């Protein structure tokens, strides 16, 4: 089958994909036409024997994404009022930042360091692991635990282990109370 025959054979599938992306029949037809033009222009880059369908679908998808980017409004940063970039913090925001600072200081040093390096400095987990001389999994775990602990403190929720301890303690107290009253622990679950 020639290149042109393959293009013609895949047109119905491209139309379906284009319609699912654009949700507009006219825009879908335009997208298919543009993708086919791109494919014809790049036909020398297609390696015979490889998956032609995947190649064409990738071209169509990339063309769709390119068209979206072109349509996106852009503006020169100097034309945007400074007020759009920053606004004065409200009282609640100031309190939240103070709480966050306190919570950060309560984290174990290794978790705090990992969180700051990844979240604030934008360091990769691999770079963090190298900088702190630990395994990548350990670096990821430190950041995860720090985030989870901060979230728990900031939302006022206890971490799940603490919740479980509270439930177990309450259950033990209920069992002890039943036992003091001369009832069996089974009565607790049956009542």
C-alpha positions in Angstrom: 0.0 0.0 0.0 1.4 3.4 -1.0 1.8 6.3 1.4 -1.1 8.1 -0.3 -3.3 5.0 -0.1 -2.6 4.8 3.7 -3.5 8.4 4.1 -6.8 7.9 2.3 -7.6 4.8 4.3 -7.1 6.5 7.7 -9.2 9.6 6.9 -12.4 8.3 8.6 -10.5 7.5 11.8 -8.8 10.9 11.8 -12.1 12.6 11.4 -13.4 10.8 14.5 -10.4 11.8 16.5 -10.6 15.4 15.3 -14.3 15.6 16.1 -13.6 14.3 19.6 -10.9 16.9 20.1 -12.7 19.9 18.6 -16.3 19.0 19.3 -17.1 20.9 16.1 -17.6 19.3 12.7 -16.2 22.2 10.6 -13.2 22.6 13.0 -12.6 18.9 12.8 -12.6 18.9 9.0 -10.1 21.8 9.1 -7.9 19.9 11.6 -7.9 16.7 9.5 -7.0 18.7 6.4 -4.1 20.5 8.2 -2.9 17.2 9.6 -2.9 15.5 6.2 -1.0 18.5 4.8 1.6 18.1 7.6 1.9 14.4 6.9 2.3 14.9 3.2 5.0 17.5 3.9 6.8 15.1 6.3 6.2 11.9 4.4 10.0 11.4 3.9 10.3 11.2 7.7 7.8 8.3 7.9 9.6 4.9 8.2 7.9 2.3 6.2 6.9 -0.8 8.2 6.2 1.3 11.4 2.7 2.1 12.7 1.3 4.5 10.2 -1.9 4.9 12.1 -0.1 6.0 15.3 2.1 8.4 13.3 -0.9 10.1 11.7 -2.9 10.3 15.0 0.2 11.9 16.6 0.4 14.4 13.8 -3.3 15.3 14.2 -3.0 15.6 18.0 0.1 17.8 17.7 -1.5 20.0 15.2 -4.5 20.4 17.5 -2.3 21.4 20.4 -0.3 23.8 18.2 -3.6 25.4 17.0 -4.7 25.8 20.6 -1.5 27.5 21.6 -1.7 29.9 18.6 -5.2 30.9 19.7 -4.3 31.6 23.3 -4.2 35.3 24.0 -0.8 36.6 24.8 0.2 40.0 26.2 3.4 41.8 26.8 4.2 41.7 30.5 4.9 45.4 30.6 1.3 46.0 29.5 -0.2 44.2 32.5 -0.9 46.4 35.6 1.3 45.5 38.6 -1.8 45.0 40.7 -2.5 41.8 38.6 0.7 40.2 39.9 0.4 41.0 43.6 -2.1 42.2 46.1 -1.8 43.1 49.8 -2.3 40.1 52.1 -5.5 40.0 54.1 -5.4 39.5 57.8 -6.4 35.8 57.3 -3.6 35.4 54.8 -1.1 36.8 57.2 -2.3 34.5 60.0 -2.2 31.5 57.6 1.4 32.3 56.6 2.3 32.6 60.3 0.7 29.2 61.0 2.5 27.7 58.0 5.8 29.1 59.3 5.2 27.6 62.7 4.2 24.3 61.2 7.3 24.2 59.0 9.5 24.8 62.1 7.8 21.8 63.8 8.7 19.4 61.0 11.7 17.1 61.5 14.8 18.8 59.9 15.2 16.2 57.1 11.5 16.6 56.0 11.6 20.4 56.2 14.9 20.4 54.2 13.4 18.1 51.6 10.2 20.0 51.3 11.9 23.4 50.9 14.3 22.0 48.3 11.6 20.4 46.1 8.7 22.7 46.5 10.3 26.1 46.9 13.6 25.7 45.1 12.1 23.4 42.4 14.7 20.7 42.8 14.1 17.3 41.3 13.8 14.3 43.6 17.0 12.9 42.1 18.9 16.1 42.8 17.5 16.2 46.3 18.7 12.6 46.9 22.1 13.5 45.6 22.3 16.6 47.7 21.2 14.9 50.9 23.1 11.6 50.2 20.0 9.4 50.4 18.0 7.2 48.0 15.5 8.8 45.6 12.7 6.8 47.3 13.8 8.3 50.7 13.8 11.8 49.2 10.2 11.3 47.9 9.1 9.8 51.2 10.4 12.8 53.1 8.6 15.3 50.9 5.4 13.2 51.0 5.5 12.9 54.8 6.2 16.6 55.2 3.3 17.6 53.0 0.9 15.2 54.7 2.0 16.5 58.2 1.7 20.1 57.1 -1.8 19.5 55.7 -2.9 17.8 58.9 -1.6 20.6 61.0 -3.0 23.4 58.8 -6.4 21.8 58.4 -6.6 20.8 62.1 -6.9 17.2 61.3 -4.8 14.6 63.0 -2.7 12.3 60.9 -4.4 8.9 60.3 -2.1 7.1 62.8 -3.2 9.5 65.5 -6.9 9.1 64.6 -6.4 5.3 64.8 -4.7 5.6 68.2 -7.6 7.8 69.5 -10.2 5.2 68.3 -8.3 2.3 69.8 -8.0 4.2 73.1 -11.7 5.0 73.1 -12.5 1.4 72.3 -10.2 0.2 75.2 -11.9 2.6 77.6 -15.3 1.4 76.6 -14.2 -2.3 77.0 -12.7 -1.5 80.4 -15.9 0.3 81.5 -18.1 -2.7 80.4 -15.7 -5.0 82.2 -16.0 -2.9 85.4 -19.8 -3.1 85.0 -19.6 -6.9 84.8 -20.4 -7.1 81.1 -18.3 -8.9 78.5 -16.5 -7.1 75.7 -18.8 -8.9 73.3 -21.7 -6.9 74.8 -20.1 -3.8 73.5 -20.3 -4.9 69.9 -23.8 -6.4 70.2 -25.4 -3.3 71.8 
